[in-house]
């Protein structure tokens, strides 16, 4: 699977931003205007000195390869092909709720794997 590095970096930045928002909401501190420096610092840590994030992309590729084939297929369909949950469910022979759960578990596994790899640096 050929992945456009610019698109991947954009996706990872969006994920980092949403993780920050979720973290702040859990702390009941919704305002984030003063946190852009924190977000940018985290982003620079992830994207590396070259700004291309090759280390993170390598880690993401490795973590993705550890998922089950069904989980990989569901995420590819969702994010590469923009398939709906219904289409994913039909392709995999499961319910829409099953497709949702499969993708949620896969994303959690990816996050845990990436966190482990990135935090070891």
MOPAC internal coordinates of N, CA, C and O (Angstrom, degrees):
PM7 1SCF
backbone

  N    0.0000 0     0.00 0     0.00 0    0    0    0
  C    1.4410 1     0.00 0     0.00 0    1    0    0
  C    1.5213 1   109.05 1     0.00 0    2    1    0
  O    1.2310 1   119.74 1   -60.05 1    3    2    1
  N    1.3071 1   118.09 1   119.95 1    3    2    1
  C    1.4514 1   123.59 1   179.36 1    5    3    2
  C    1.5202 1   109.18 1   -88.58 1    6    5    3
  O    1.2310 1   120.44 1   -55.72 1    7    6    5
  N    1.3186 1   116.76 1   124.28 1    7    6    5
  C    1.4467 1   121.14 1  -177.76 1    9    7    6
  C    1.5142 1   109.16 1  -115.69 1   10    9    7
  O    1.2310 1   120.91 1   -46.84 1   11   10    9
  N    1.3168 1   115.87 1   133.16 1   11   10    9
  C    1.4565 1   121.52 1   177.65 1   13   11   10
  C    1.5241 1   108.32 1   -73.45 1   14   13   11
  O    1.2310 1   119.30 1   -61.65 1   15   14   13
  N    1.3492 1   118.94 1   118.35 1   15   14   13
  C    1.4672 1   120.66 1  -177.24 1   17   15   14
  C    1.5299 1   113.25 1   -58.76 1   18   17   15
  O    1.2310 1   119.92 1   141.63 1   19   18   17
  N    1.3237 1   117.76 1   -38.37 1   19   18   17
  C    1.4629 1   120.21 1   179.98 1   21   19   18
  C    1.5267 1   110.81 1   -64.53 1   22   21   19
  O    1.2310 1   120.28 1   138.12 1   23   22   21
  N    1.3249 1   117.06 1   -41.88 1   23   22   21
  C    1.4644 1   120.75 1   178.73 1   25   23   22
  C    1.5235 1   110.21 1   -66.46 1   26   25   23
  O    1.2310 1   120.46 1   140.77 1   27   26   25
  N    1.3152 1   116.73 1   -39.23 1   27   26   25
  C    1.4600 1   120.60 1   179.49 1   29   27   26
  C    1.5209 1   110.52 1   -65.17 1   30   29   27
  O    1.2310 1   120.25 1   137.09 1   31   30   29
  N    1.3380 1   117.12 1   -42.91 1   31   30   29
  C    1.4535 1   120.10 1   179.64 1   33   31   30
  C    1.5233 1   110.71 1   -65.01 1   34   33   31
  O    1.2310 1   120.34 1   141.37 1   35   34   33
  N    1.3102 1   116.95 1   -38.63 1   35   34   33
  C    1.4604 1   120.69 1   177.27 1   37   35   34
  C    1.5288 1   109.73 1   -62.33 1   38   37   35
  O    1.2310 1   120.74 1   136.34 1   39   38   37
  N    1.3194 1   116.19 1   -43.66 1   39   38   37
  C    1.4691 1   121.16 1   178.90 1   41   39   38
  C    1.5289 1   110.29 1   -62.46 1   42   41   39
  O    1.2310 1   120.09 1   134.28 1   43   42   41
  N    1.3303 1   117.42 1   -45.72 1   43   42   41
  C    1.4602 1   120.99 1  -178.46 1   45   43   42
  C    1.5280 1   111.27 1   -64.80 1   46   45   43
  O    1.2310 1   120.42 1   142.46 1   47   46   45
  N    1.3370 1   116.81 1   -37.54 1   47   46   45
  C    1.4673 1   119.77 1   177.72 1   49   47   46
  C    1.5316 1   110.02 1   -64.65 1   50   49   47
  O    1.2310 1   120.54 1   138.81 1   51   50   49
  N    1.3245 1   116.57 1   -41.19 1   51   50   49
  C    1.4593 1   120.95 1   178.30 1   53   51   50
  C    1.5331 1   110.13 1   -63.36 1   54   53   51
  O    1.2310 1   120.48 1   138.37 1   55   54   53
  N    1.3396 1   116.68 1   -41.63 1   55   54   53
  C    1.4686 1   120.70 1   177.72 1   57   55   54
  C    1.5285 1   109.85 1   -62.17 1   58   57   55
  O    1.2310 1   120.38 1   134.51 1   59   58   57
  N    1.3324 1   116.89 1   -45.49 1   59   58   57
  C    1.4678 1   120.51 1   179.68 1   61   59   58
  C    1.5257 1   110.67 1   -60.15 1   62   61   59
  O    1.2310 1   120.52 1   137.64 1   63   62   61
  N    1.3192 1   116.62 1   -42.36 1   63   62   61
  C    1.4574 1   121.14 1   179.15 1   65   63   62
  C    1.5244 1   110.92 1   -61.63 1   66   65   63
  O    1.2310 1   120.55 1   134.56 1   67   66   65
  N    1.3377 1   116.56 1   -45.44 1   67   66   65
  C    1.4588 1   120.10 1  -178.78 1   69   67   66
  C    1.5299 1   112.06 1   -69.95 1   70   69   67
  O    1.2310 1   120.43 1   148.32 1   71   70   69
  N    1.3270 1   116.78 1   -31.68 1   71   70   69
  C    1.4614 1   119.22 1   174.64 1   73   71   70
  C    1.5243 1   110.63 1   -65.37 1   74   73   71
  O    1.2310 1   120.41 1   140.29 1   75   74   73
  N    1.3273 1   116.82 1   -39.71 1   75   74   73
  C    1.4503 1   120.65 1   177.11 1   77   75   74
  C    1.5230 1   110.71 1   -63.42 1   78   77   75
  O    1.2310 1   120.09 1   135.30 1   79   78   77
  N    1.3195 1   117.44 1   -44.70 1   79   78   77
  C    1.4608 1   120.86 1   178.79 1   81   79   78
  C    1.5228 1   110.25 1   -61.31 1   82   81   79
  O    1.2310 1   120.10 1   135.16 1   83   82   81
  N    1.3346 1   117.41 1   -44.84 1   83   82   81
  C    1.4712 1   120.78 1   179.09 1   85   83   82
  C    1.5301 1   111.01 1   -61.17 1   86   85   83
  O    1.2310 1   121.03 1   137.13 1   87   86   85
  N    1.3096 1   115.64 1   -42.87 1   87   86   85
  C    1.4636 1   120.62 1   178.73 1   89   87   86
  C    1.5211 1   110.52 1   -61.12 1   90   89   87
  O    1.2310 1   120.73 1   134.19 1   91   90   89
  N    1.3083 1   116.21 1   -45.81 1   91   90   89
  C    1.4651 1   120.59 1  -179.15 1   93   91   90
  C    1.5284 1   110.89 1   -66.30 1   94   93   91
  O    1.2310 1   119.94 1   141.87 1   95   94   93
  N    1.3094 1   117.71 1   -38.13 1   95   94   93
  C    1.4598 1   120.12 1   178.94 1   97   95   94
  C    1.5128 1   111.14 1   -65.49 1   98   97   95
  O    1.2310 1   120.50 1   141.01 1   99   98   97
  N    1.3254 1   116.65 1   -38.99 1   99   98   97
  C    1.4593 1   119.96 1   177.33 1  101   99   98
  C    1.5225 1   110.79 1   -62.23 1  102  101   99
  O    1.2310 1   120.80 1   149.40 1  103  102  101
  N    1.3243 1   116.07 1   -30.60 1  103  102  101
  C    1.4638 1   120.39 1   177.19 1  105  103  102
  C    1.5222 1   111.57 1   -86.25 1  106  105  103
  O    1.2310 1   120.20 1  -179.09 1  107  106  105
  N    1.3108 1   117.22 1     0.91 1  107  106  105
  C    1.4529 1   125.00 1  -178.20 1  109  107  106
  C    1.5285 1   111.77 1    60.86 1  110  109  107
  O    1.2310 1   121.38 1  -143.88 1  111  110  109
  N    1.3214 1   114.96 1    36.12 1  111  110  109
  C    1.4579 1   121.55 1   175.32 1  113  111  110
  C    1.5237 1   106.86 1  -124.49 1  114  113  111
  O    1.2310 1   120.62 1   -87.14 1  115  114  113
  N    1.3032 1   116.43 1    92.86 1  115  114  113
  C    1.4491 1   121.11 1  -171.54 1  117  115  114
  C    1.5177 1   112.71 1   -81.45 1  118  117  115
  O    1.2310 1   119.08 1   151.92 1  119  118  117
  N    1.3211 1   119.36 1   -28.08 1  119  118  117
  C    1.4613 1   120.41 1  -178.15 1  121  119  118
  C    1.5216 1   110.00 1   -68.14 1  122  121  119
  O    1.2310 1   120.55 1   -47.54 1  123  122  121
  N    1.3113 1   116.56 1   132.46 1  123  122  121
  C    1.4655 1   120.29 1  -176.82 1  125  123  122
  C    1.5165 1   112.85 1  -126.63 1  126  125  123
  O    1.2310 1   119.63 1  -175.87 1  127  126  125
  N    1.3026 1   118.31 1     4.13 1  127  126  125
  C    1.4579 1   119.74 1  -175.61 1  129  127  126
  C    1.5197 1   112.29 1   -58.08 1  130  129  127
  O    1.2310 1   119.71 1   144.06 1  131  130  129
  N    1.3111 1   118.15 1   -35.94 1  131  130  129
  C    1.4555 1   120.87 1   179.51 1  133  131  130
  C    1.5098 1   113.93 1   -81.23 1  134  133  131
  O    1.2310 1   119.76 1   177.85 1  135  134  133
  N    1.3181 1   118.07 1    -2.15 1  135  134  133
  C    1.4579 1   121.85 1  -175.04 1  137  135  134
  C    1.5261 1   113.75 1   -99.67 1  138  137  135
  O    1.2310 1   119.76 1  -176.03 1  139  138  137
  N    1.3110 1   118.06 1     3.97 1  139  138  137
  C    1.4634 1   119.47 1  -178.41 1  141  139  138
  C    1.5202 1   111.55 1   -61.86 1  142  141  139
  O    1.2310 1   119.89 1   146.04 1  143  142  141
  N    1.3256 1   117.82 1   -33.96 1  143  142  141
  C    1.4624 1   120.31 1   178.07 1  145  143  142
  C    1.5233 1   110.34 1   -64.52 1  146  145  143
  O    1.2310 1   120.67 1   138.93 1  147  146  145
  N    1.3278 1   116.32 1   -41.07 1  147  146  145
  C    1.4610 1   120.90 1   176.61 1  149  147  146
  C    1.5210 1   111.10 1   -62.32 1  150  149  147
  O    1.2310 1   120.91 1   135.30 1  151  150  149
  N    1.3273 1   115.86 1   -44.70 1  151  150  149
  C    1.4554 1   120.85 1   179.02 1  153  151  150
  C    1.5299 1   110.59 1   -62.51 1  154  153  151
  O    1.2310 1   120.09 1   134.24 1  155  154  153
  N    1.3329 1   117.43 1   -45.76 1  155  154  153
  C    1.4606 1   120.46 1   179.49 1  157  155  154
  C    1.5212 1   111.82 1   -64.85 1  158  157  155
  O    1.2310 1   120.14 1   142.46 1  159  158  157
  N    1.3313 1   117.35 1   -37.54 1  159  158  157
  C    1.4695 1   120.15 1   178.13 1  161  159  158
  C    1.5231 1   110.31 1   -64.22 1  162  161  159
  O    1.2310 1   120.79 1   136.51 1  163  162  161
  N    1.3315 1   116.09 1   -43.49 1  163  162  161
  C    1.4678 1   119.75 1   177.64 1  165  163  162
  C    1.5204 1   110.26 1   -63.55 1  166  165  163
  O    1.2310 1   120.94 1   138.03 1  167  166  165
  N    1.3278 1   115.80 1   -41.97 1  167  166  165
  C    1.4604 1   120.08 1  -179.91 1  169  167  166
  C    1.5287 1   110.62 1   -61.81 1  170  169  167
  O    1.2310 1   119.98 1   137.01 1  171  170  169
  N    1.3222 1   117.64 1   -42.99 1  171  170  169
  C    1.4704 1   121.06 1   179.02 1  173  171  170
  C    1.5270 1   110.25 1   -63.51 1  174  173  171
  O    1.2310 1   120.65 1   143.81 1  175  174  173
  N    1.3293 1   116.37 1   -36.19 1  175  174  173
  C    1.4642 1   119.50 1   177.28 1  177  175  174
  C    1.5180 1   110.52 1   -63.45 1  178  177  175
  O    1.2310 1   120.99 1   139.77 1  179  178  177
  N    1.3308 1   115.71 1   -40.23 1  179  178  177
  C    1.4598 1   120.21 1  -179.19 1  181  179  178
  C    1.5213 1   111.49 1   -75.87 1  182  181  179
  O    1.2310 1   119.87 1   139.20 1  183  182  181
  N    1.3062 1   117.85 1   -40.80 1  183  182  181
  C    1.4642 1   119.85 1  -172.43 1  185  183  182
  C    1.5165 1   112.58 1   -80.83 1  186  185  183
  O    1.2310 1   119.59 1   163.75 1  187  186  185
  N    1.3233 1   118.39 1   -16.25 1  187  186  185
  C    1.4503 1   121.11 1   176.87 1  189  187  186
  C    1.5145 1   112.44 1    82.50 1  190  189  187
  O    1.2310 1   121.47 1    -6.86 1  191  190  189
  N    1.3223 1   114.79 1   173.14 1  191  190  189
  C    1.4657 1   120.89 1  -176.79 1  193  191  190
  C    1.5229 1   111.89 1   -65.15 1  194  193  191
  O    1.2310 1   120.49 1   147.62 1  195  194  193
  N    1.3294 1   116.66 1   -32.38 1  195  194  193
  C    1.4629 1   119.99 1  -178.11 1  197  195  194
  C    1.5242 1   112.44 1   -80.37 1  198  197  195
  O    1.2310 1   120.22 1   170.21 1  199  198  197
  N    1.3243 1   117.18 1    -9.79 1  199  198  197
  C    1.4601 1   121.01 1   179.64 1  201  199  198
  C    1.5145 1   113.77 1    76.18 1  202  201  199
  O    1.2310 1   120.23 1  -179.00 1  203  202  201
  N    1.3191 1   117.16 1     1.00 1  203  202  201
  C    1.4594 1   120.35 1  -178.85 1  205  203  202
  C    1.5148 1   112.77 1   -98.21 1  206  205  203
  O    1.2310 1   120.52 1   166.35 1  207  206  205
  N    1.3243 1   116.61 1   -13.65 1  207  206  205
  C    1.4524 1   119.94 1   176.25 1  209  207  206
  C    1.5142 1   114.67 1    66.38 1  210  209  207
  O    1.2310 1   120.29 1  -147.90 1  211  210  209
  N    1.3312 1   117.06 1    32.10 1  211  210  209
  C    1.4598 1   118.95 1  -176.02 1  213  211  210
  C    1.5267 1   112.14 1   -61.34 1  214  213  211
  O    1.2310 1   119.84 1   145.25 1  215  214  213
  N    1.3250 1   117.91 1   -34.75 1  215  214  213
  C    1.4657 1   120.06 1   178.32 1  217  215  214
  C    1.5252 1   110.63 1   -65.74 1  218  217  215
  O    1.2310 1   120.67 1   137.74 1  219  218  217
  N    1.3210 1   116.33 1   -42.26 1  219  218  217
  C    1.4610 1   120.23 1   179.64 1  221  219  218
  C    1.5238 1   109.79 1   -68.71 1  222  221  219
  O    1.2310 1   120.21 1   140.05 1  223  222  221
  N    1.3370 1   117.20 1   -39.95 1  223  222  221
  C    1.4595 1   120.00 1   178.36 1  225  223  222
  C    1.5240 1   110.67 1   -63.35 1  226  225  223
  O    1.2310 1   120.46 1   139.66 1  227  226  225
  N    1.3262 1   116.72 1   -40.34 1  227  226  225
  C    1.4656 1   120.33 1   176.78 1  229  227  226
  C    1.5272 1   110.23 1   -62.77 1  230  229  227
  O    1.2310 1   120.46 1   136.52 1  231  230  229
  N    1.3320 1   116.72 1   -43.48 1  231  230  229
  C    1.4608 1   120.65 1   178.99 1  233  231  230
  C    1.5213 1   110.66 1   -64.81 1  234  233  231
  O    1.2310 1   120.44 1   138.52 1  235  234  233
  N    1.3446 1   116.76 1   -41.48 1  235  234  233
  C    1.4577 1   120.90 1   178.82 1  237  235  234
  C    1.5253 1   110.70 1   -63.29 1  238  237  235
  O    1.2310 1   120.32 1   137.94 1  239  238  237
  N    1.3198 1   116.99 1   -42.06 1  239  238  237
  C    1.4614 1   121.15 1   178.58 1  241  239  238
  C    1.5290 1   110.48 1   -61.79 1  242  241  239
  O    1.2310 1   120.89 1   136.49 1  243  242  241
  N    1.3309 1   115.90 1   -43.51 1  243  242  241
  C    1.4612 1   119.84 1   179.10 1  245  243  242
  C    1.5272 1   110.66 1   -64.80 1  246  245  243
  O    1.2310 1   120.35 1   134.62 1  247  246  245
  N    1.3206 1   116.93 1   -45.38 1  247  246  245
  C    1.4690 1   120.57 1   179.68 1  249  247  246
  C    1.5255 1   110.84 1   -63.42 1  250  249  247
  O    1.2310 1   120.50 1   139.27 1  251  250  249
  N    1.3300 1   116.65 1   -40.73 1  251  250  249
  C    1.4627 1   120.78 1   179.56 1  253  251  250
  C    1.5271 1   110.48 1   -62.13 1  254  253  251
  O    1.2310 1   120.53 1   140.94 1  255  254  253
  N    1.3335 1   116.60 1   -39.06 1  255  254  253
  C    1.4651 1   120.03 1  -178.64 1  257  255  254
  C    1.5264 1   112.04 1   -67.21 1  258  257  255
  O    1.2310 1   119.82 1   161.67 1  259  258  257
  N    1.3165 1   117.95 1   -18.33 1  259  258  257
  C    1.4661 1   122.14 1   179.97 1  261  259  258
  C    1.5260 1   112.80 1   -83.59 1  262  261  259
  O    1.2310 1   120.46 1   167.31 1  263  262  261
  N    1.3358 1   116.73 1   -12.69 1  263  262  261
  C    1.4625 1   120.46 1   177.86 1  265  263  262
  C    1.5273 1   109.70 1   -72.88 1  266  265  263
  O    1.2310 1   120.52 1   -20.44 1  267  266  265
  N    1.3167 1   116.61 1   159.56 1  267  266  265
  C    1.4626 1   120.42 1   175.21 1  269  267  266
  C    1.5235 1   109.31 1   -66.35 1  270  269  267
  O    1.2310 1   120.47 1   -20.09 1  271  270  269
  N    1.3145 1   116.71 1   159.91 1  271  270  269
  C    1.4676 1   120.36 1   179.07 1  273  271  270
  C    1.5179 1   111.75 1   -59.28 1  274  273  271
  O    1.2310 1   120.70 1   139.92 1  275  274  273
  N    1.3342 1   116.26 1   -40.08 1  275  274  273
  C    1.4737 1   119.81 1   179.68 1  277  275  274
  C    1.5233 1   110.86 1   -64.43 1  278  277  275
  O    1.2310 1   120.33 1   138.44 1  279  278  277
  N    1.3208 1   116.98 1   -41.56 1  279  278  277
  C    1.4619 1   120.61 1   179.02 1  281  279  278
  C    1.5270 1   110.13 1   -65.10 1  282  281  279
  O    1.2310 1   120.39 1   136.10 1  283  282  281
  N    1.3288 1   116.87 1   -43.90 1  283  282  281
  C    1.4650 1   120.69 1   177.41 1  285  283  282
  C    1.5216 1   110.81 1   -59.75 1  286  285  283
  O    1.2310 1   121.05 1   133.82 1  287  286  285
  N    1.3252 1   115.60 1   -46.18 1  287  286  285
  C    1.4648 1   120.00 1  -178.83 1  289  287  286
  C    1.5248 1   110.88 1   -62.24 1  290  289  287
  O    1.2310 1   120.24 1   137.69 1  291  290  289
  N    1.3244 1   117.15 1   -42.31 1  291  290  289
  C    1.4629 1   119.90 1  -178.83 1  293  291  290
  C    1.5274 1   111.07 1   -63.91 1  294  293  291
  O    1.2310 1   120.10 1   137.89 1  295  294  293
  N    1.3299 1   117.41 1   -42.11 1  295  294  293
  C    1.4608 1   120.08 1  -179.92 1  297  295  294
  C    1.5293 1   111.58 1   -69.98 1  298  297  295
  O    1.2310 1   120.58 1   141.55 1  299  298  297
  N    1.3230 1   116.50 1   -38.45 1  299  298  297
  C    1.4776 1   118.84 1   175.96 1  301  299  298
  C    1.5209 1   110.80 1   -61.04 1  302  301  299
  O    1.2310 1   121.38 1   133.74 1  303  302  301
  N    1.3332 1   114.97 1   -46.26 1  303  302  301
  C    1.4630 1   118.88 1  -179.69 1  305  303  302
  C    1.5318 1   110.56 1   -61.19 1  306  305  303
  O    1.2310 1   120.59 1   137.71 1  307  306  305
  N    1.3217 1   116.48 1   -42.29 1  307  306  305
  C    1.4666 1   120.16 1  -176.22 1  309  307  306
  C    1.5166 1   112.23 1   -70.59 1  310  309  307
  O    1.2310 1   120.14 1   131.69 1  311  310  309
  N    1.3375 1   117.34 1   -48.31 1  311  310  309
  C    1.4592 1   120.31 1  -171.31 1  313  311  310
  C    1.5251 1   114.19 1   -96.59 1  314  313  311
  O    1.2310 1   119.27 1   151.89 1  315  314  313
  N    1.3125 1   119.00 1   -28.11 1  315  314  313
  C    1.4636 1   120.40 1   178.16 1  317  315  314
  C    1.5217 1   111.45 1   -90.67 1  318  317  315
  O    1.2310 1   120.98 1   141.28 1  319  318  317
  N    1.3381 1   115.73 1   -38.72 1  319  318  317
  C    1.4710 1   119.80 1  -175.59 1  321  319  318
  C    1.5240 1   113.13 1  -103.57 1  322  321  319
  O    1.2310 1   120.01 1   177.19 1  323  322  321
  N    1.3338 1   117.58 1    -2.81 1  323  322  321
  C    1.4768 1   122.70 1  -177.47 1  325  323  322
  C    1.5273 1   112.38 1    54.84 1  326  325  323
  O    1.2310 1   120.98 1  -142.72 1  327  326  325
  N    1.3218 1   115.72 1    37.28 1  327  326  325
  C    1.4661 1   120.25 1   179.15 1  329  327  326
  C    1.5266 1   109.86 1   -73.97 1  330  329  327
  O    1.2310 1   121.15 1   -30.15 1  331  330  329
  N    1.3138 1   115.40 1   149.85 1  331  330  329
  C    1.4617 1   120.45 1   176.59 1  333  331  330
  C    1.5253 1   108.79 1   -80.44 1  334  333  331
  O    1.2310 1   121.28 1   -14.41 1  335  334  333
  N    1.3331 1   115.17 1   165.59 1  335  334  333
  C    1.4652 1   119.57 1   175.81 1  337  335  334
  C    1.5206 1   110.93 1   -59.60 1  338  337  335
  O    1.2310 1   120.84 1   142.68 1  339  338  337
  N    1.3119 1   115.99 1   -37.32 1  339  338  337
  C    1.4653 1   120.80 1   179.45 1  341  339  338
  C    1.5316 1   110.56 1   -62.97 1  342  341  339
  O    1.2310 1   120.19 1   136.03 1  343  342  341
  N    1.3175 1   117.24 1   -43.97 1  343  342  341
  C    1.4720 1   120.95 1   178.74 1  345  343  342
  C    1.5263 1   111.04 1   -64.52 1  346  345  343
  O    1.2310 1   120.82 1   138.29 1  347  346  345
  N    1.3124 1   116.04 1   -41.71 1  347  346  345
  C    1.4700 1   120.59 1   178.96 1  349  347  346
  C    1.5256 1   109.95 1   -63.62 1  350  349  347
  O    1.2310 1   120.99 1   134.96 1  351  350  349
  N    1.3193 1   115.71 1   -45.04 1  351  350  349
  C    1.4707 1   120.53 1   179.69 1  353  351  350
  C    1.5258 1   110.83 1   -60.15 1  354  353  351
  O    1.2310 1   120.38 1   134.62 1  355  354  353
  N    1.3283 1   116.88 1   -45.38 1  355  354  353
  C    1.4699 1   120.47 1   179.35 1  357  355  354
  C    1.5217 1   111.63 1   -61.92 1  358  357  355
  O    1.2310 1   120.56 1   137.38 1  359  358  357
  N    1.3141 1   116.54 1   -42.62 1  359  358  357
  C    1.4706 1   121.03 1  -179.20 1  361  359  358
  C    1.5306 1   111.37 1   -64.63 1  362  361  359
  O    1.2310 1   120.76 1   141.10 1  363  362  361
  N    1.3256 1   116.15 1   -38.90 1  363  362  361
  C    1.4616 1   120.39 1  -176.86 1  365  363  362
  C    1.5301 1   113.43 1   -91.36 1  366  365  363
  O    1.2310 1   120.24 1   173.81 1  367  366  365
  N    1.3364 1   117.15 1    -6.19 1  367  366  365
  C    1.4535 1   120.66 1   179.36 1  369  367  366
  C    1.5144 1   113.49 1    71.01 1  370  369  367
  O    1.2310 1   120.97 1  -143.27 1  371  370  369
  N    1.3369 1   115.75 1    36.73 1  371  370  369
  C    1.4605 1   120.66 1   178.69 1  373  371  370
  C    1.5263 1   108.56 1  -130.69 1  374  373  371
  O    1.2310 1   120.89 1    -4.80 1  375  374  373
  N    1.3295 1   115.90 1   175.20 1  375  374  373
  C    1.4634 1   119.51 1   177.86 1  377  375  374
  C    1.5338 1   109.67 1   -79.08 1  378  377  375
  O    1.2310 1   121.27 1   -14.15 1  379  378  377
  N    1.3318 1   115.17 1   165.85 1  379  378  377
  C    1.4657 1   119.16 1   176.50 1  381  379  378
  C    1.5248 1   110.45 1   -61.00 1  382  381  379
  O    1.2310 1   120.71 1   139.79 1  383  382  381
  N    1.3252 1   116.24 1   -40.21 1  383  382  381
  C    1.4634 1   120.14 1   178.07 1  385  383  382
  C    1.5330 1   110.29 1   -62.80 1  386  385  383
  O    1.2310 1   120.79 1   140.66 1  387  386  385
  N    1.3255 1   116.10 1   -39.34 1  387  386  385
  C    1.4636 1   120.57 1   176.65 1  389  387  386
  C    1.5171 1   111.78 1   -62.94 1  390  389  387
  O    1.2310 1   120.49 1   140.53 1  391  390  389
  N    1.3309 1   116.67 1   -39.47 1  391  390  389
  C    1.4699 1   120.82 1   177.97 1  393  391  390
  C    1.5264 1   110.18 1   -65.08 1  394  393  391
  O    1.2310 1   121.00 1   138.26 1  395  394  393
  N    1.3272 1   115.70 1   -41.74 1  395  394  393
  C    1.4704 1   120.29 1   178.56 1  397  395  394
  C    1.5276 1   109.89 1   -60.93 1  398  397  395
  O    1.2310 1   120.43 1   131.82 1  399  398  397
  N    1.3244 1   116.78 1   -48.18 1  399  398  397
  C    1.4655 1   121.07 1   179.99 1  401  399  398
  C    1.5250 1   111.73 1   -62.35 1  402  401  399
  O    1.2310 1   120.66 1   137.50 1  403  402  401
  N    1.3282 1   116.35 1   -42.50 1  403  402  401
  C    1.4609 1   120.83 1   179.36 1  405  403  402
  C    1.5235 1   110.68 1   -59.12 1  406  405  403
  O    1.2310 1   120.50 1   133.62 1  407  406  405
  N    1.3277 1   116.65 1   -46.38 1  407  406  405
  C    1.4671 1   119.99 1  -179.07 1  409  407  406
  C    1.5232 1   111.58 1   -69.18 1  410  409  407
  O    1.2310 1   120.01 1   142.28 1  411  410  409
  N    1.3213 1   117.59 1   -37.72 1  411  410  409
  C    1.4660 1   119.93 1   177.84 1  413  411  410
  C    1.5232 1   111.02 1   -63.03 1  414  413  411
  O    1.2310 1   120.67 1   134.87 1  415  414  413
  N    1.3233 1   116.32 1   -45.13 1  415  414  413
  C    1.4717 1   119.69 1   178.48 1  417  415  414
  C    1.5223 1   110.82 1   -63.32 1  418  417  415
  O    1.2310 1   120.38 1   138.81 1  419  418  417
  N    1.3308 1   116.87 1   -41.19 1  419  418  417
  C    1.4640 1   120.68 1  -179.94 1  421  419  418
  C    1.5283 1   110.81 1   -63.59 1  422  421  419
  O    1.2310 1   120.18 1   137.98 1  423  422  421
  N    1.3320 1   117.26 1   -42.02 1  423  422  421
  C    1.4593 1   120.35 1   179.42 1  425  423  422
  C    1.5316 1   111.25 1   -66.42 1  426  425  423
  O    1.2310 1   120.50 1   142.86 1  427  426  425
  N    1.3329 1   116.66 1   -37.14 1  427  426  425
  C    1.4602 1   120.11 1   176.49 1  429  427  426
  C    1.5218 1   110.37 1   -64.12 1  430  429  427
  O    1.2310 1   120.58 1   136.69 1  431  430  429
  N    1.3417 1   116.50 1   -43.31 1  431  430  429
  C    1.4689 1   120.39 1   178.53 1  433  431  430
  C    1.5272 1   110.83 1   -62.60 1  434  433  431
  O    1.2310 1   120.32 1   138.56 1  435  434  433
  N    1.3338 1   117.00 1   -41.44 1  435  434  433
  C    1.4679 1   120.26 1   177.65 1  437  435  434
  C    1.5202 1   110.72 1   -62.80 1  438  437  435
  O    1.2310 1   120.31 1   135.66 1  439  438  437
  N    1.3175 1   117.02 1   -44.34 1  439  438  437
  C    1.4596 1   120.89 1  -179.30 1  441  439  438
  C    1.5223 1   110.45 1   -61.94 1  442  441  439
  O    1.2310 1   120.21 1   133.13 1  443  442  441
  N    1.3302 1   117.20 1   -46.87 1  443  442  441
  C    1.4593 1   120.39 1  -179.30 1  445  443  442
  C    1.5270 1   111.28 1   -62.61 1  446  445  443
  O    1.2310 1   120.89 1   137.46 1  447  446  445
  N    1.3174 1   115.90 1   -42.54 1  447  446  445
  C    1.4573 1   120.12 1   179.57 1  449  447  446
  C    1.5274 1   110.49 1   -64.32 1  450  449  447
  O    1.2310 1   120.38 1   133.10 1  451  450  449
  N    1.3323 1   116.88 1   -46.90 1  451  450  449
  C    1.4703 1   120.63 1   179.48 1  453  451  450
  C    1.5167 1   111.53 1   -63.50 1  454  453  451
  O    1.2310 1   120.47 1   136.58 1  455  454  453
  N    1.3261 1   116.71 1   -43.42 1  455  454  453
  C    1.4661 1   120.08 1   178.57 1  457  455  454
  C    1.5290 1   109.98 1   -57.83 1  458  457  455
  O    1.2310 1   120.81 1   136.83 1  459  458  457
  N    1.3195 1   116.06 1   -43.17 1  459  458  457
  C    1.4647 1   119.73 1   179.40 1  461  459  458
  C    1.5141 1   112.24 1   -63.44 1  462  461  459
  O    1.2310 1   120.24 1   138.70 1  463  462  461
  N    1.3033 1   117.14 1   -41.30 1  463  462  461
  C    1.4691 1   120.92 1  -178.81 1  465  463  462
  C    1.5247 1   111.38 1   -72.69 1  466  465  463
  O    1.2310 1   119.94 1   136.16 1  467  466  465
  N    1.3268 1   117.72 1   -43.84 1  467  466  465
  C    1.4635 1   121.55 1  -177.00 1  469  467  466
  C    1.5233 1   110.99 1   -70.77 1  470  469  467
  O    1.2310 1   120.06 1   141.51 1  471  470  469
  N    1.3228 1   117.49 1   -38.49 1  471  470  469
  C    1.4594 1   121.09 1  -178.65 1  473  471  470
  C    1.5219 1   113.11 1   -73.37 1  474  473  471
  O    1.2310 1   120.14 1   163.06 1  475  474  473
  N    1.3292 1   117.33 1   -16.94 1  475  474  473
  C    1.4688 1   120.23 1   177.59 1  477  475  474
  C    1.5107 1   111.46 1   -74.77 1  478  477  475
  O    1.2310 1   120.58 1   159.88 1  479  478  477
  N    1.3381 1   116.49 1   -20.12 1  479  478  477
  C    1.4826 1   119.58 1  -176.51 1  481  479  478
  C    1.5010 1   111.68 1   -69.74 1  482  481  479
  O    1.2310 1   120.10 1   180.00 1  483  482  481

